[in-house]
Amino acid sequence: MNLTNSTARVLKPTPAAPAAPHSSPALTPLGLVTILLGAALPMIDFFIVNVALPNIEHDLRASPATLEMVVAGYAVAYAVLLVLGGRLGDTFGRRRLYLWGVAAFGVTSLACGLAPGAWWLVGARVAQGAASALMLPQVLATIHATTRGERRTKAVALYGSVGGISMILGQVLGGVLVSADLAGTGWRAVFLVNAPVAVAALLCAVRSVPDSRAEQPTRSDIGGTLLFAASLIALLLPLTEGRAAGWPLWSILLLVAAPFLAWAFARVELRAERSGGSPLLPPSLLREPGVRRGLTIGLPIFTGFAGWMFVSAVTLQQWLGFSPLKAGLTLIPMGVAQFAASMLAPRLVTRLGSRALTACALAHACGLAILALTVQWAPMSALSPLVLAPGLVLCGIGQGVQLALYYRIVLAAVPASKAGAGSGLAATVQQSCLALGVATLGSLFLALVPAVGMRDAFAIVLGVQLTGLIGLGLLSLRLPRGLA
């Protein structure tokens, strides 16, 4: 990648822009909390269901393939519609789309919790993923359109921390709710709990979230939308479902078709932009150096994180024999450290510039190394949550800074008029990398377990993730050091 000095411009705090003719009111603290709640709900729900799968299997007599569809249906619908959700917010108003998304998320959560059968649950999960895709892009886009300077930097840092903590909270909350079996609801509680939270978010959003939209309404891009959806489905569906199904022919054919569909999508979008049309994902957005750098940085961050969450969940529960609740509670030190680090990220960037990314990659790598050595050398009976905490804290510190910098770099290069598309793109890359991480690192782990055992398989996968962090650190060294 050719990194120019324009990166310095990208990483600098965004200066206050002149007010647009239809500028939006400033985002209040209550409004920020409200939209961040909307950012947390989809990510919590993505991970909370993993803990409930054994109970769903027993209660609904679901096959393993159907259980995979409960997860994959949500993930694919979520990722495929994120950019479209951002574009709709640009056109019809981000506040309106946020309200629609929150309401739809609450209704589809009820549909999941009341599902009478396995395939009903699969359909409801697909609808829930679509609702999440309407809601989530409006969060970053609203922050981008209604904040400036230091307030935007802090808001983006909070957004990054919410994303990471939500993944850990999903595991913890899932274990608590399934174990508690509230009023005999069992696994259904992990979905039903979303309804009152969605109502609260809806009521707060009506009063506190300002409206914003692109200055010029855009026309529909039906061809681009269909090709984009087909490209992501061809990539993500085999990655999320193929392993459980034994990699059947359809999964291989879809993976082969994915790059060709992506090429066709790129050609259609380029032609639409050159002819003065309204492409779903403007190619000019990807020509921004800051956007490209941010997306590249996101690859090792999110792929490694998703692989880690999968491998650690399996290792803690199946090898160490932790209950779902204990496994979730084990990750709390990482979540706390991640939140604290994300809050300190703006100050760290002011002090170290782009070398903050180098430092957090080093801290994260040290955490993985400590975890691998602890698991390798300590007796199995001694591997308690307290013994694992030091490595987890270092991992959390690294992840907290990485997430904050990812969104900061990407969004700083996105024009306000394309805030929805840029936010949708950033979230789509995140979601796609999460699926890629589980498919690659998760499959590697499961393939190694029969040959070398779970202890060594865990250490090997952490070593692969460590390689990605080395690449992230080397990339950061190519960025200009001086940051204003």
C-alpha positions in Angstrom: 0.0 0.0 0.0 1.4 3.4 -0.9 1.0 5.6 2.2 1.4 9.3 1.5 1.7 12.2 3.8 -2.0 12.8 3.4 -2.5 10.3 6.3 -1.5 13.1 8.6 -4.5 15.0 7.4 -6.7 12.0 7.9 -5.7 11.3 11.4 -5.9 14.9 12.6 -9.0 15.8 14.6 -11.5 17.0 12.1 -11.8 20.8 12.2 -15.1 22.5 12.5 -16.7 22.7 9.1 -18.8 25.6 7.9 -22.4 25.1 8.6 -24.3 23.7 5.7 -27.5 25.3 4.5 -29.5 22.6 6.3 -27.0 21.9 9.1 -28.2 19.6 11.9 -28.5 20.5 15.6 -25.6 19.4 17.7 -25.8 15.9 19.3 -26.6 16.1 23.0 -25.1 13.7 25.6 -28.5 12.0 26.0 -28.7 11.7 22.2 -25.2 10.2 22.1 -26.1 7.6 24.8 -29.3 6.8 22.9 -27.7 6.1 19.5 -24.8 4.2 21.2 -27.4 1.9 22.7 -28.6 1.3 19.2 -25.0 0.4 18.2 -24.7 -2.0 21.2 -28.0 -4.0 20.6 -27.0 -5.6 17.2 -23.5 -6.6 18.4 -24.8 -8.0 21.7 -27.5 -10.0 19.9 -24.9 -11.4 17.4 -23.0 -13.0 20.3 -25.6 -13.6 22.9 -27.3 -16.3 20.9 -24.2 -18.5 20.8 -24.6 -19.3 24.5 -28.2 -20.3 24.0 -27.7 -22.7 21.0 -27.6 -25.9 23.0 -30.9 -25.1 24.7 -32.4 -24.1 21.4 -31.3 -27.4 19.9 -33.0 -29.3 22.7 -36.2 -27.3 23.0 -36.9 -26.9 19.2 -35.3 -30.2 18.2 -33.1 -28.3 15.7 -30.5 -30.0 13.6 -26.9 -28.7 13.6 -27.4 -27.2 10.2 -30.5 -25.4 11.3 -28.6 -24.0 14.3 -25.9 -22.7 12.0 -28.7 -20.9 10.0 -29.9 -19.3 13.2 -26.5 -17.6 13.4 -25.7 -17.3 9.7 -29.2 -15.9 8.8 -28.7 -13.0 11.1 -25.1 -12.4 10.2 -25.6 -12.4 6.4 -28.7 -10.2 6.4 -27.0 -7.8 8.7 -23.8 -7.5 6.6 -25.6 -7.4 3.2 -28.0 -4.6 4.1 -25.6 -2.3 6.1 -24.6 -0.1 3.1 -28.2 0.1 1.9 -29.3 1.1 5.4 -26.7 3.9 5.4 -27.8 5.1 2.0 -31.5 5.1 3.1 -30.5 7.3 6.1 -28.7 9.7 3.8 -31.8 10.0 1.7 -34.8 9.8 4.0 -33.2 11.1 7.3 -31.0 9.2 9.7 -33.2 9.9 12.7 -36.2 8.4 10.9 -34.3 5.3 9.8 -32.9 4.9 13.3 -36.4 4.9 14.8 -37.6 2.5 12.2 -34.6 0.2 12.9 -35.1 0.3 16.6 -38.8 -0.5 16.4 -38.2 -3.3 13.9 -35.5 -4.7 16.1 -37.8 -4.8 19.1 -40.6 -6.5 17.1 -38.3 -9.1 15.5 -36.8 -9.9 18.8 -40.2 -10.7 20.1 -40.7 -12.9 17.1 -37.5 -14.7 17.9 -38.4 -15.2 21.6 -41.8 -16.5 20.8 -40.7 -18.8 17.9 -42.8 -22.1 17.9 -40.2 -23.9 15.8 -36.7 -23.9 14.5 -37.4 -22.5 11.0 -39.6 -19.8 12.4 -36.6 -18.8 14.5 -34.4 -18.7 11.4 -36.8 -16.5 9.6 -37.1 -14.1 12.5 -33.4 -14.0 12.9 -33.0 -12.9 9.2 -35.6 -10.2 9.8 -33.7 -9.2 13.0 -30.5 -8.9 11.0 -32.2 -6.6 8.5 -33.6 -4.4 11.3 -30.1 -4.1 12.7 -28.8 -3.1 9.3 -31.3 -0.2 9.2 -30.3 0.9 12.7 -26.5 0.6 13.0 -25.3 2.8 10.1 -27.3 5.8 11.4 -25.2 5.8 14.6 -21.9 6.6 13.0 -23.5 8.8 10.3 -25.3 10.9 13.0 -22.1 11.3 14.9 -20.3 12.3 11.7 -23.0 14.8 10.8 -23.8 16.4 14.2 -20.4 16.6 15.9 -17.1 18.4 15.2 -13.6 18.4 16.5 -12.9 17.0 19.9 -16.5 16.0 20.5 -16.5 13.9 17.4 -13.2 12.3 18.4 -14.6 11.3 21.8 -17.9 10.1 20.3 -16.1 7.9 17.8 -13.9 6.5 20.6 -17.0 5.7 22.6 -18.5 4.0 19.5 -15.4 1.8 19.1 -15.5 0.8 22.8 -19.2 0.0 22.6 -18.6 -2.4 19.7 -16.0 -4.4 21.5 -17.6 -4.5 24.9 -20.9 -5.5 23.3 -19.3 -8.7 22.0 -18.1 -9.6 25.5 -21.3 -8.5 27.1 -23.3 -10.7 24.8 -21.4 -13.8 26.1 -21.8 -12.8 29.7 -25.5 -11.7 29.4 -26.3 -14.9 27.5 -24.9 -17.0 30.2 -26.7 -15.1 33.0 -30.1 -15.2 31.2 -29.9 -18.9 30.2 -28.8 -19.9 33.7 -31.4 -17.8 35.4 -34.3 -19.3 33.4 -36.5 -16.3 34.2 -40.1 -17.4 34.6 -39.3 -20.6 32.7 -38.3 -18.7 29.5 -34.9 -20.5 29.2 -33.2 -19.5 26.0 -36.1 -17.3 24.9 -35.0 -14.6 27.4 -32.0 -13.8 25.4 -34.3 -12.4 22.7 -37.2 -11.2 24.9 -34.9 -8.9 26.9 -34.4 -6.8 23.8 -38.0 -5.6 23.6 -38.1 -3.3 26.7 -34.6 -2.0 25.8 -35.8 -1.2 22.3 -38.8 0.6 23.7 -36.6 2.7 26.0 -34.3 3.5 23.1 -37.2 4.5 20.9 -38.7 6.9 23.5 -35.3 8.5 24.2 -34.5 8.8 20.4 -37.8 10.7 19.7 -36.7 13.4 22.1 -32.9 13.5 21.9 -31.6 12.4 18.5 -31.3 15.2 15.9 -32.2 14.6 12.3 -29.6 14.8 9.5 -29.5 13.7 5.9 -27.5 14.3 2.7 -28.1 17.8 1.2 -28.9 16.3 -2.2 -31.5 13.5 -2.4 -30.1 10.5 -4.2 -31.8 8.1 -6.7 -32.1 4.4 -6.2 -29.3 2.2 -7.4 -31.2 -1.1 -7.9 -28.5 -2.8 -10.0 -25.7 -1.9 -7.6 -27.8 -2.9 -4.6 -28.5 -6.4 -6.1 -24.9 -7.0 -7.1 -23.6 -5.9 -3.8 -26.0 -8.1 -1.9 -25.1 -11.1 -4.2 -21.4 -10.5 -3.7 -21.6 -10.5 0.1 -24.0 -13.5 0.2 -21.6 -15.4 -2.1 -18.8 -14.7 0.3 -20.5 -14.8 3.8 -23.0 -17.6 3.4 -20.4 -20.3 2.6 -18.1 -18.9 5.3 -20.7 -19.0 8.0 -22.6 -22.2 6.9 -20.1 -24.2 4.8 -18.0 -25.6 7.6 -21.1 -27.1 9.5 -22.4 -28.5 6.2 -19.2 -30.2 5.3 -18.3 -27.7 2.5 -20.8 -29.0 -0.1 -20.6 -28.1 -3.8 -22.9 -25.0 -3.5 -20.6 -23.4 -0.9 -17.5 -23.9 -3.2 -19.4 -22.5 -6.2 -20.5 -19.4 -4.3 -17.0 -18.7 -3.1 -15.7 -19.0 -6.7 -18.5 -16.6 -7.9 -17.9 -14.0 -5.2 -14.9 -12.2 -6.8 -16.6 -12.1 -10.2 -19.8 -10.6 -8.6 -17.6 -8.1 -6.8 -15.9 -7.1 -10.0 -19.3 -6.7 -11.7 -20.5 -4.5 -8.8 -17.4 -2.3 -9.0 -17.9 -1.8 -12.8 -21.6 -0.9 -12.3 -20.8 1.6 -9.5 -18.0 3.2 -11.5 -20.2 3.6 -14.6 -23.0 5.1 -12.4 -20.6 7.7 -10.8 -19.1 8.7 -14.1 -22.5 9.2 -15.7 -23.6 11.4 -12.8 -25.8 8.8 -11.2 -26.2 7.8 -7.5 -24.1 4.6 -6.9 -24.9 2.7 -3.7 -21.2 2.8 -2.8 -19.5 5.6 -4.6 -16.0 4.5 -6.0 -14.7 8.0 -5.1 -15.2 7.0 -1.4 -12.8 4.1 -1.8 -10.3 6.4 -3.6 -9.9 8.4 -0.4 -6.5 7.3 1.1 -7.8 7.5 4.6 -10.8 5.2 3.9 -8.5 2.6 2.2 -6.0 2.7 5.1 -8.7 2.4 7.7 -10.3 -0.6 5.9 -7.0 -2.3 5.6 -6.3 -1.8 9.3 -9.7 -3.3 10.1 -8.8 -6.6 8.4 -6.4 -8.0 11.1 -8.3 -6.2 13.9 -11.7 -7.8 13.3 -10.6 -11.1 11.8 -8.4 -11.7 14.8 -11.0 -10.6 17.3 -13.7 -12.9 15.9 -11.3 -15.8 15.8 -10.3 -15.1 19.4 -13.9 -15.0 20.7 -14.7 -18.3 19.0 -11.6 -20.1 20.0 -11.7 -18.8 23.6 -15.4 -19.8 24.1 -14.7 -23.3 22.9 -11.5 -23.7 25.0 -13.0 -22.3 28.2 -16.1 -24.4 28.1 -15.1 -27.6 26.4 -11.5 -28.0 27.6 -11.5 -26.2 31.0 -15.1 -27.2 31.7 -16.3 -23.6 32.5 -20.0 -23.1 32.5 -21.3 -20.5 29.9 -21.7 -18.0 32.8 -18.2 -18.6 34.1 -16.7 -18.4 30.6 -18.4 -15.1 30.1 -17.3 -13.7 33.4 -13.7 -14.7 32.6 -13.7 -12.2 29.8 -14.8 -9.2 32.0 -11.2 -8.0 32.6 -10.7 -7.8 28.9 -13.9 -5.8 28.5 -13.1 -3.3 31.3 -9.6 -2.8 29.9 -10.9 -2.3 26.4 -13.4 0.4 27.5 -10.7 2.2 29.5 -8.2 2.1 26.6 -10.8 3.4 24.1 -11.5 6.4 26.3 -7.8 7.1 26.6 -7.2 6.6 22.9 -7.6 10.3 21.9 -5.1 11.4 24.5 -2.7 8.6 23.5 -2.9 9.7 19.8 -2.2 13.3 20.8 0.9 12.1 22.7 2.2 9.4 20.3 0.6 10.2 17.0 0.3 7.2 14.7 2.7 5.3 16.9 -0.3 4.7 19.2 -1.4 2.1 16.8 2.1 0.5 17.0 1.9 0.5 20.8 -1.5 -1.0 21.0 -0.5 -3.8 18.6 2.5 -4.5 20.8 0.4 -4.6 23.9 -2.1 -6.9 22.3 0.7 -9.2 21.0 2.1 -9.4 24.5 -1.3 -10.3 25.9 -1.7 -13.1 23.4 1.8 -14.4 24.1 1.1 -14.4 27.9 -2.1 -16.3 27.4 -0.5 -18.9 25.1 2.4 -19.4 27.6 0.0 -19.6 30.6 -2.1 -22.2 28.9 0.9 -24.2 27.8 2.8 -24.2 31.1 0.3 -24.0 33.9 -1.5 -27.1 35.1 -5.0 -27.4 33.8 -6.4 -27.3 37.4 -4.7 -23.9 37.9 -6.2 -22.2 34.9 -8.7 -20.0 36.8 -10.2 -16.7 35.6 -7.7 -14.9 37.9 -4.7 -16.6 36.3 -5.9 -15.7 32.8 -6.7 -12.1 33.7 -3.2 -10.5 33.0 -3.1 -11.6 29.4 -6.7 -10.7 28.9 -6.2 -7.2 30.2 -3.3 -6.6 27.8 -5.5 -7.9 24.9 -8.3 -5.5 26.0 -5.9 -2.5 26.0 -4.8 -3.3 22.5 -8.3 -3.8 21.2 -9.7 -0.7 22.7 -7.2 1.6 21.0 -7.4 -0.4 17.7 -11.2 0.0 17.4 -11.1 3.7 18.2 -8.4 4.4 15.6 -10.2 2.2 12.9 -13.3 4.3 13.0 -11.4 7.6 13.4 -9.3 7.0 10.3 -12.2 5.8 8.1 -14.7 8.5 9.1 -12.2 11.4 9.0 -11.9 10.9 5.2 -15.6 10.6 4.5 -17.5 13.7 3.3 -20.5 14.6 5.4 -22.8 14.1 2.3 -21.7 10.5 2.2 -21.7 9.8 5.9 -24.3 7.1 5.6 -22.5 5.2 2.9 -19.2 5.6 4.7 -20.6 4.4 8.0 -22.3 1.4 6.2 -19.1 0.5 4.5 -17.1 0.6 7.8 -19.6 -1.6 9.5 -19.8 -3.9 6.5 -16.1 -4.5 6.6 -16.2 -5.1 10.3 -19.1 -7.6 10.0 -17.5 -9.4 7.0 -14.1 -9.7 8.9 -16.0 -11.1 11.9 -17.4 -13.9 9.7 -14.0 -14.4 8.0 -12.3 -14.7 11.4 -14.6 -17.4 12.6 -14.4 -19.2 9.3 -10.6 -19.2 9.0 -9.2 -19.2 12.6 -12.2 -21.2 13.9 -11.8 -23.8 11.2 -8.1 -24.0 11.7 -8.6 -24.5 15.5 -11.2 -27.3 15.0 -9.0 -29.0 12.4 -6.0 -29.0 14.8 -7.8 -30.3 17.9 -8.0 -34.0 16.8 -4.3 -34.0 15.9 -2.6 -32.0 18.6 -5.2 -31.5 21.3 -7.1 -28.4 22.4 -4.2 -26.9 24.5 -1.7 -26.8 21.5 -4.4 -25.9 19.0 -5.3 -22.9 21.2 -1.6 -21.8 21.3 -1.2 -22.2 17.5 -4.2 -20.1 16.7 -3.0 -17.4 19.0 0.3 -17.5 17.1 -1.5 -17.0 13.8 -3.4 -14.0 15.3 0.0 -12.7 16.6 1.2 -12.7 13.0 -1.7 -10.5 12.0 -0.8 -8.1 14.8 2.8 -7.9 13.6 1.5 -6.9 10.2 -0.7 -4.3 11.9 2.3 -2.9 13.7 4.4 -2.8 10.5 1.7 -1.0 8.7 1.5 1.6 11.5 5.2 2.3 11.2 4.6 3.5 7.6 2.2 6.2 8.8 3.5 9.7 9.4 4.3 10.0 13.1 3.4 13.7 13.6 -0.3 14.2 14.5 -1.7 17.5 15.5 
